[in-house]
Amino acid sequence: MHRRIIAPGALAAASLLLAIPASAASYAPGAPGIGDPYYPDYGNGGYDVSHYDLRLQYQPKTDELQGTATILAKTTQDLSSFDLDFLLDVSEVRVNGAKAAFTTSGQHELVITPKTPLAKDTPISVVVRYSGVPSTKSAYGFNTWHRTPDGAVAADEPEAAWWWFPSNDHPSDKATYDVSVAVPDGTQAISNGTLQATSSKLGWTRYSWRENKPQATYLATLAIGKFDITTSTSDGGVPVVNAYSKDLGDNDGAARASVERTGELVDWLSGYFGPYPFSSAGGYVPNTTTGYALETQTRVYYSPKQFAKGSNASVVVHELAHQWYGDDVSLKDWKDIWINEGFATYAQWLWSEHEGEGTTQELADYVYASHPADDPFWTVKPGDPGPDKQFDGAVYDRGALAIQALRNAVGDDAFFAILKGWPKEHAYGNASVADFERYAEQVSGKPLASLFGTWLFQPSKPATFAGHAASLAKAGTKVTQPKSWKKIEAARDGQEPGRQTQGR
C-alpha cells in the first residue's frame, strides 16, 4: 500500500548450521523471505501454514496486547531453523511441544531454532507466547496498528499482521483462522468469519471468531472498541454482520446507509462472479483517521472518511467484489495486484451501469479520453506496476479500462463466462496475471497476448480503443463525465499525507 522500503538481504545461515550435528548436514535455515519480487523479506521459506489459532487479551486503556499463537504448518524442506514475521515481545516458543530457541533479526523477523531439526514434509505445531504495546512498534519507519478513542484496529496492506500475531506474512501462504479475544466488559472484539462464542468472567468478555476458508495474512483483521452491531441475512442466504463505532459523529448516517446494503450487494455481485465464497459477509466502520477501505475477508474495513461526503454504495461494491477477486482468489505475488484492483474497480463500473449512472463503455471512454498521451498515468503498467506504484490510481482505472478492452475483444458471452468462471477455477487459491491471460484465452478461444501486452504492460497510451473516445478526441469533442464518476473516485478519497494509499 505505502511501504516502499525494501528490507535488507537474506539471513546468514552459517552460524545456525554450526549447532546442527554432522548427520543433519542437509538441514538448513528456511529463507527469511518468501521470494516476492516487490518485498523480498516478506513471508518466509521452508514451511506452509494451514491454520492460525490466536488467543488474545487486549486492554484498550493502555494498548497492551497479550497472546498465545498456535500455528499449524508443514515443512517444505529439511529445516534447522525458520522465521516468522513479528514485532511484539516473545517470552516462549515451542515447536511440537518442546521449547525452542528464538531470537530476532532484521526489522521484523522472529528466528526460531527447534530442539531437533525438522525433516521435510513434517507436520509441525508452533506455539508463541507474546505481549507488548503494538502502537510502540515500528518497522521500516512505519506502524500499521491504528489506535482509536476506545480501542484499536489492525487493517492495512500489504502488511498488518506483524503488530498482533506471528505469521508467514505473504498472500501465497493462506490458512484458516480461529481468533479469540478477551476485552474489558462493555468493549467488543470483531474479526473475520463467524462469531462462534462469547463468554464473560471477572470483568472480561471473550469473543471467539472463526474463518473456515483459507485467508491471506493481510486480510486478517481485528477491531476492538465500542460498536453498534447489526445482523441480517441476504435474500441469497448469506449471514451479514456489520459494526459501527458509537462515536462516528456526522459520518454515522452515511456509513450505515452504505454498509447496510452489504447483503443486497453481495447477492447482486453473485450474479456476475458466482456464489458468495464465504460463510458470512459484512463490514465495520471504526473511529479511525485513515482514509482508505480494505477488503479484509468477510468483514470489510471502512474508514469514516469514506462517507464524509455522504453515502457511497460504490465503495461497498468495490470492497465486496474483492471477496471474489483478491480474497477467494488471491494474488501469487504482489505484482499481480491488477487482478485485485482492476476487477474491483470494474465491479463499480457495472454498478454504475446498473444504477443508470453511466455504462461501463462510457466510463472506459471517459478514462481513455481524460488522460492525454503524455500523462504519467500511461507509464504505470497495471500488470506489473512496481512497488512504488502498486496502489497508483492507474492500477485501478487503467486496470478497469483493460477489462473493458477484453470485453470488447471477446464479446459479452465469453467475457461474463470468464468473469464468473475465474473465481471457481482458482477457488481459495492463488493466481497470477499470466494465469488469468491463459484462462481468458481458454474460455474465449482467442489469442489475447497482444491485448494484455498493450493494456497491462505497455508504458504508453494505446493508440486506439474500441469505443467512441478516440473518434471524439480527434473531433475535438469532450467526453462527458459519467454521473457515477465522483462516487467511484470517492472510493479513493481521504488519502493519508505522504502515503500512496488507495481505497483498495
Helices and strands as residue ranges (DSSP letters): H 14-17, G 22-24, E 28-29, E 47-59, E 64-75, E 79-85, E 89-95, E 98-99, E 101-105, E 109-113, E 123-132, G 134-136, E 145-148, E 151-154, G 161-163, E 175-184, E 188-190, E 194-201, E 204-215, G 217-219, E 222-225, E 227-233, E 239-245, G 249-251, H 252-259, H 262-273, E 281-285, E 300-301, G 304-307, H 313-321, E 330-331, G 334-336, H 337-354, H 360-370, G 376-379, G 387-389, H 393-410, H 412-425, E 430-431, H 433-444, H 449-452, I 453-457, H 469-474, H 485-490
